[in-house]
């Protein structure tokens, strides 16, 4: 790996936003293909996920690494589009109706973006109708729903039923997560997958993409 890319890898790992931005700019200026820059960022975020699973990193470290990656991605995105680099998959994400928590969802979105997915973040308090409209507009591979309260959990099931009624349920895979959610609950509401944290969400999405 050449110097700038090695520095970019370390900058993301250590959560250095300004350095990450600078490294991406320098690499592109020096003619490194955008796809190659993306690979380095994806690999760095992969290691961040690994460190999290091994208990070396915790949520704050993951967040600052993901933010550094996001800063670099903002510069890289137009170049990727120009080079016609296809994303791994497309994901619509949101916290369900009635729930205003977004830290977990934001981390999931950043980790997915860092793994090469195209992410449409609908924000918090997302109604079933808003999820349906986004599916019709973006034609994603996945819908990722988050809930952090036991009182808003049922809105995941309500949303899945609404997707069925709108005739779009079979066109997407539904992923669910959040503090009160379990695999058992995911099975009960007929979601396609459950992940306990952001790192596992990336693995799950990749596995389901086949």
PAFIVO-128806 format. One record per residue (C-alpha): residue in one letter; x, y, z. Coordinates in steps of 0.001 Angstrom, whole numbers. Layout:
- code_xx_yy_zz
- A_X_Y_Z
...
***
This chain:
- code_xx_yy_zz
- X_0_0_0
- X_1470_3372_-944
- X_2170_6071_1624
- X_-1010_8141_1342
- X_-3233_5086_1421
- X_-1380_3661_4419
- X_-1874_7018_6160
- X_-5562_7014_5209
- X_-5975_3545_6722
- X_-4367_4670_9996
- X_-6317_7962_10034
- X_-9615_6060_9867
- X_-8491_3507_12433
- X_-7554_6311_14832
- X_-10548_8493_13964
- X_-8556_11456_12608
- X_-11056_13310_10442
- X_-8813_16050_9017
- X_-6044_13576_8169
- X_-8533_11225_6485
- X_-9888_14090_4344
- X_-6366_15205_3423
- X_-5242_11674_2505
- X_-8243_11144_222
- X_-7637_14498_-1498
- X_-3917_13750_-1947
- X_-4522_10222_-3253
- X_-7062_11456_-5827
- X_-4783_14325_-6847
- X_-1980_11827_-7412
- X_-4212_9770_-9679
- X_-5048_6842_-7395
- X_-8251_5253_-8796
- X_-11313_6079_-6615
- X_-12118_2370_-6295
- X_-8699_1739_-4771
- X_-9199_4544_-2235
- X_-12603_3078_-1354
- X_-11048_-379_-818
- X_-8622_1071_1735
- X_-11486_2741_3613
- X_-13597_-428_3531
- X_-10656_-2466_4863
- X_-9990_80_7626
- X_-13636_-4_8729
- X_-13477_-3802_8564
- X_-10634_-3719_11055
- X_-12579_-1258_13240
- X_-15454_-3775_13321
- X_-13029_-6559_14159
- X_-11473_-4558_17017
- X_-14962_-3842_18348
- X_-15834_-7538_18343
- X_-12581_-8369_20117
- X_-13352_-5807_22828
- X_-10384_-3578_21865
- X_-12728_-844_20608
- X_-15964_392_22146
- X_-18812_2485_20708
- X_-16975_5860_21078
- X_-13939_4552_19149
- X_-16218_3100_16489
- X_-18063_6399_16178
- X_-14938_8526_15718
- X_-13509_6044_13202
- X_-16821_6054_11305
- X_-16885_9861_11329
- X_-13355_10006_9909
- X_-14432_7563_7206
- X_-17547_9647_6463
- X_-15436_12806_6056
- X_-13278_10998_3499
- X_-16350_9531_1781
- X_-17814_12993_1192
- X_-14834_13768_-1039
- X_-14697_10325_-2609
- X_-18413_9927_-3444
- X_-18545_12207_-6535
- X_-15407_10479_-7854
- X_-16947_7029_-7374
- X_-20052_8120_-9265
- X_-17846_9561_-12014
- X_-15886_6306_-12216
- X_-19195_4376_-12202
- X_-18176_2256_-9187
- X_-21224_244_-8163
- X_-22074_7_-4454
- X_-22193_-3420_-2790
- X_-25920_-2929_-2215
- X_-28483_-270_-1373
- X_-29992_198_2085
- X_-32752_2399_3458
- X_-32429_2967_7199
- X_-34514_4673_9840
- X_-35620_4648_13461
- X_-39286_3625_13615
- X_-42271_5873_14291
- X_-42390_7361_17780
- X_-38688_6771_18456
- X_-36222_9678_18355
- X_-33013_7771_19138
- X_-30412_7973_16432
- X_-26895_7260_17742
- X_-27109_3521_17057
- X_-28763_4049_13688
- X_-26185_6657_12687
- X_-23370_4282_13576
- X_-24991_1464_11585
- X_-25376_3793_8569
- X_-21750_4930_8771
- X_-20442_1376_9157
- X_-22539_207_6177
- X_-21315_3129_4105
- X_-17787_2248_5163
- X_-18383_-1285_3876
- X_-19290_26_420
- X_-23099_119_663
- X_-25185_3007_-648
- X_-27211_4231_2346
- X_-30358_6362_2403
- X_-30889_7527_5989
- X_-34518_8500_6652
- X_-33716_9743_10166
- X_-35864_9138_13255
- X_-39624_8806_13890
- X_-40085_7262_10425
- X_-43666_6262_9605
- X_-44514_3067_7691
- X_-45684_5326_4826
- X_-42278_7044_4688
- X_-40503_3662_4510
- X_-42852_2594_1675
- X_-42305_5846_-256
- X_-38518_5450_92
- X_-38660_1836_-1149
- X_-40660_2914_-4183
- X_-38263_5780_-4903
- X_-34897_4089_-4288
- X_-35597_385_-4960
- X_-33180_-777_-2232
- X_-31962_-4280_-1392
- X_-32578_-3729_2335
- X_-34684_-1810_4797
- X_-32952_-1448_8184
- X_-35166_-472_11124
- X_-34025_576_14575
- X_-35941_933_17860
- X_-34526_1763_21271
- X_-37677_1663_23350
- X_-39886_-1279_24254
- X_-42839_1050_23536
- X_-41740_1697_19924
- X_-40674_-1894_19153
- X_-44197_-2878_17962
- X_-43909_-251_15205
- X_-41368_-2539_13509
- X_-44053_-5192_13126
- X_-46571_-2555_12040
- X_-44139_-1330_9378
- X_-43534_-4848_8047
- X_-47316_-5399_7805
- X_-47619_-2072_5953
- X_-44889_-3171_3498
- X_-46893_-6339_2836
- X_-50113_-4379_2309
- X_-48319_-2031_-117
- X_-46967_-5007_-2073
- X_-43289_-4119_-1524
- X_-42364_-6565_1248
- X_-40977_-9199_-1107
- X_-38739_-6744_-2937
- X_-36580_-6002_124
- X_-34867_-7763_2996
- X_-35786_-6273_6384
- X_-33087_-5941_9046
- X_-33916_-4936_12633
- X_-31838_-3870_15612
- X_-31710_-1777_18763
- X_-31280_-2354_22492
- X_-34584_-4171_23265
- X_-34627_-6238_20051
- X_-33773_-9946_20067
- X_-33511_-12650_17425
- X_-36723_-14105_18807
- X_-38565_-10827_18328
- X_-37142_-10489_14791
- X_-38477_-13971_13967
- X_-41868_-13119_15468
- X_-42363_-10063_13245
- X_-40930_-11962_10245
- X_-37862_-9776_9694
- X_-35131_-11255_7480
- X_-32332_-10559_9911
- X_-31354_-9216_13332
- X_-28001_-7817_14412
- X_-27015_-6833_17972
- X_-24585_-4089_16864
- X_-23283_-2080_13896
- X_-20397_-4411_13146
- X_-22695_-7454_13002
- X_-25150_-5517_10806
- X_-22445_-5147_8147
- X_-21671_-8882_8282
- X_-25375_-9753_8106
- X_-26059_-7447_5149
- X_-23063_-8845_3264
- X_-24138_-12433_3989
- X_-27698_-11739_2821
- X_-26376_-10102_-373
- X_-24724_-13484_-1032
***
